[in-house]
């Protein structure tokens, strides 16, 4: 049975914007969930492909993987309006899943089916880490990085935490051999839990696990017919945001209550069939960030054929100290 849900856009207590990849994976957009406007992030040199955008902890920067025609995927950072764009990696190889350190000064990412690396934004030499994929830096502990050992085998992978101090990795999940794959671990804001994507017998669900490996729970078991995956958290830790096409077969971004995962809210309420790519991620930026001028979207001009998506929550003015 489906859990309770509403199909309206985000309510007043969960405002913010969603960044997503549109126009056949070549454009980065920021959609205001409360106002409904959609803005194109403009780059001086358009990309042929963009993937896995993630926000810095202060919401002032976005990192993402992208490529120009004839090049491999590289890691970039920019302001949310596309200005101050710079490439972080050296232009060789293929890179994915960039994630900011808690202080925003470094980025962890990985080579395609290869090793993880840390790049410092001040130009210092990069740091070589073990093999891993789907890298996510802890928001509170600069020594902890979540990753998976996925190698393209859709039936076998797990989520681990790498400790930079000890140089060791701790396995959190233990998949059922041959038909289960855990990946895309997303830290809660306080660093005590991770929300996960898990592929079981061909269908993705959103799972939850403690950072100590306890309490593994399938949160979307009641949505059995469509993939639900690529979770992230609201800044206050009260909501888990994820992607699902369970409602009407149309891919949307949803939030669910951490206290009661059966309570769900449709954040995007897509009216036409689009498709979030299987490489999509969901992420938030806790602080307000400037966005470019809105653009007019003709019906069907830019579908939600997203490779990456990020969610950020605006601070309400009345919540700020006087």
Secondary structure, 3 states (H helix, E strand, C coil): CCCCEECCCCCCCCCEEEEEEECCCCEEEEEECCCCCEEEECCCCCCCEEEEEEECCCCCCEEEEEECCCCCCEEEEECCCCCCCEECCCCCCCEEEEEECCCCCEEEEEECCCEEEEEECCCCCCEEEEECEEEEECCCCCCEEEEECCCCCCCEECEEEEECCCCEEEECCCCCCCCEEEEEEEECCCCCEEEEEEEECCEEEEEEEECCCCCCEECCCCCCCCCEEEEEECCCCCEEEEEECCCCCCCEEEEEECCCCCCEEECCCCCCCCCCCCCCCCCCCCCCCCCCCEECCCCCCCCCCCCCEEEEECCCHHHCCC
